[in-house]
């Protein structure tokens, strides 16, 4: 409409007359064109009737003139009015596409209708024709009633902000009937239909040139950054809801909003998305399952599984012991009781232990102001680790970060492609989407600090600088078993 107003200075006389007619009658331009189209079609219909009368009267020229006039009028209306009205179809009507699925009861009903229709054609029995008409009318009524049931429904889906793989979560569905007088019956919220199509694209992929080529990466003499052109398969988006998951609402009154909680779980880390959802019904006769698609985009970033795995239970006591040894000092958490030294303060003397042992004893505390831990995930290049071992490393880094985040420790996180941060959820989001790729090693970006480093890497301990290794606990992913019974590998890897 704005574009039309800007072009009023260049409009032709016919458009100006239509606009003047609409303003004088108090109608919009759409209604004026619609009424003119009806008048044109009525004239075309009258001309067609007169052509039939002229043909019955035996007038060849009268029949030709009237038939041509009817054809020209219909063509003029079709070329001038129909495209104009089609461009102004309400967007909400266009997007509310319907999907139809014939149920088992509907298939049986259709077969019975076809059988009776064939019998009516063969016998010419009027009663059978009436029965067939009633059966077909029931199908028509079913389609209209189900469309009215779904027409005024609105849907909203609320998902939690932080989601971990393998942990059940609750998704809240809000279904509202916006109609003021018409209730809805037997409504089911379902995932929209998905088309399993795989796309391929050509793209440059970061890799490493190694020599000799037949040796393991750790045994190669030369390793240089390189790039190669590959035809990559783009995996389809992983859906949030499984196909069999749905929520049933038996009755939604006019103007009522109902809510329901659906428990869902994600098997692996990664990005899950839904572009639209569907509200379906079999009302009233269960012949058809009619589904109305609702454009409602939702996305969930699923963090790696945080659970006490075998590697986590094996590593945690050693990490904790090394860290406590590194940060022991004078604070408030008792670290140990030892013999008195000349430079110790008298206020730290443990008189009970002194009386029990007969020698002067002092209490040593861990320094809370220096309990700083930095967790480093050194993302390896493709091909260094098997997929299952890589997933174990990601989950171990996530589990350690989540554990120390809830301890009395000032913890920070760093990784290739991740700026140093103290936000554990930023670190978990990074681990949720990370893939093995060629990048600047995280170890080369570590600056000197008083932090104790916990490094999850595919390198051996001897490959790290001595100064860094002295202030670090190194977890080598190459020692992980290859079995993947406890971990789900994302399809993108």
Beta strands, then each sheet from edge to edge (+ up, - down):
strand 1: 98-102
strand 2: 153-158
strand 3: 163-164
strand 4: 169-177
strand 5: 184-191
strand 6: 199-211
strand 7: 222-234
strand 8: 246-252
strand 9: 257-264
strand 10: 270-281
strand 11: 288-303
strand 12: 328-329
strand 13: 333-339
strand 14: 361-366
strand 15: 372-377
strand 16: 410-415
strand 17: 418-421
strand 18: 452-457
strand 19: 472-476
sheet 1: 1+ 11- 3-
sheet 2: 1+ 11- 10+ 5- 8+
sheet 3: 2+ 4- 9+
sheet 4: 6+ 7-
sheet 5: 12+ 14- 13+
sheet 6: 17+ 16- 15- 18- 19-
end
